[in-house]
Amino acid sequence: MDLLKTQIGRLRVIGFIEGVSFLLILFITMPLKYYAEMPGPNKVIGMVHGLLFVLYVLAVVQSKIEYNWPLKKTALALLASIVPFGTFWADAKLFRQV
């Protein structure tokens, strides 16, 4: 639980959960929606993912302010949220360098 004590730790946790929710949408709920005609899981996970996405963006902005990140690092962290597996890459390459 030491991760939750720092801003970068909170960002890493939110990024991980957001990344997992994105992968759930891409590989589980979207196929269910379009191939099995089951839109329910997509609605639920989609709503959770949307909330996590907003929290991730806010956490990146807070980290930019707290750690005085350059624009390039901030932009890469934000772009990572829209690429599959991007938040995992950001955790390994950007967030551990603080």
C-alpha positions as CSV (number, residue, x, y, z in Angstrom):
1,M,0.0,0.0,0.0
2,D,3.0,2.3,-0.1
3,L,2.2,3.0,-3.8
4,L,-0.9,5.0,-2.7
5,K,1.2,7.4,-0.5
6,T,2.8,9.2,-3.4
7,Q,1.3,10.9,-6.5
8,I,3.4,8.7,-8.9
9,G,2.3,5.6,-7.0
10,R,-1.4,6.6,-7.4
11,L,-0.8,7.2,-11.1
12,R,0.8,3.8,-11.5
13,V,-2.1,2.1,-9.8
14,I,-4.7,4.0,-11.8
15,G,-2.8,3.4,-15.0
16,F,-2.7,-0.3,-14.4
17,I,-6.4,-0.6,-13.6
18,E,-7.2,1.7,-16.6
19,G,-5.1,-0.4,-18.9
20,V,-6.8,-3.6,-17.7
21,S,-10.2,-2.1,-18.2
22,F,-9.2,-1.0,-21.8
23,L,-8.1,-4.5,-22.6
24,L,-11.3,-6.0,-21.2
25,I,-13.3,-3.8,-23.5
26,L,-11.2,-4.6,-26.6
27,F,-10.8,-8.3,-26.1
28,I,-13.9,-9.4,-24.0
29,T,-16.8,-7.0,-24.0
30,M,-16.6,-5.7,-27.6
31,P,-16.6,-9.3,-29.1
32,L,-19.5,-10.1,-26.8
33,K,-21.4,-7.1,-28.0
34,Y,-20.9,-7.7,-31.7
35,Y,-20.5,-11.4,-32.0
36,A,-22.8,-12.7,-29.2
37,E,-25.2,-9.8,-29.2
38,M,-24.6,-9.1,-25.5
39,P,-24.2,-5.4,-25.0
40,G,-24.6,-5.4,-21.2
41,P,-21.0,-6.2,-20.2
42,N,-19.8,-3.5,-22.6
43,K,-22.0,-0.9,-21.1
44,V,-20.8,-1.7,-17.5
45,I,-17.1,-2.1,-18.3
46,G,-17.3,0.9,-20.6
47,M,-18.7,3.1,-17.9
48,V,-16.0,2.0,-15.4
49,H,-13.3,2.5,-18.1
50,G,-14.5,6.0,-18.8
51,L,-14.3,6.9,-15.1
52,L,-10.8,5.3,-14.9
53,F,-9.7,7.2,-18.0
54,V,-10.7,10.5,-16.5
55,L,-8.9,9.6,-13.3
56,Y,-5.8,8.7,-15.2
57,V,-5.7,12.0,-17.1
58,L,-6.2,13.9,-13.9
59,A,-3.4,11.8,-12.2
60,V,-1.1,12.6,-15.2
61,V,-1.8,16.3,-14.9
62,Q,-1.2,16.2,-11.2
63,S,2.1,14.3,-11.7
64,K,3.2,16.8,-14.3
65,I,2.6,19.7,-11.9
66,E,4.2,17.9,-8.8
67,Y,7.2,16.5,-10.6
68,N,7.6,19.3,-13.2
69,W,7.5,16.9,-16.1
70,P,8.4,18.3,-19.5
71,L,5.7,18.5,-22.1
72,K,7.0,15.5,-24.1
73,K,6.8,13.2,-21.0
74,T,3.3,14.4,-20.2
75,A,2.2,14.0,-23.8
76,L,3.6,10.4,-23.9
77,A,1.8,9.6,-20.7
78,L,-1.5,10.9,-22.0
79,L,-1.1,9.2,-25.4
80,A,-0.4,5.9,-23.6
81,S,-4.0,5.9,-22.4
82,I,-5.4,5.5,-25.9
83,V,-3.1,2.8,-27.1
84,P,-3.6,-0.8,-26.1
85,F,-1.0,-1.8,-23.5
86,G,0.1,1.8,-23.5
87,T,-0.3,2.4,-19.8
88,F,1.8,-0.7,-19.1
89,W,4.6,0.8,-21.3
90,A,4.2,4.2,-19.6
91,D,4.6,2.5,-16.2
92,A,7.8,0.8,-17.2
93,K,9.4,3.6,-19.2
94,L,8.0,6.9,-17.8
95,F,6.7,6.5,-14.3
96,R,9.6,4.5,-12.7
97,Q,12.1,7.3,-13.7
98,V,10.7,9.7,-11.2
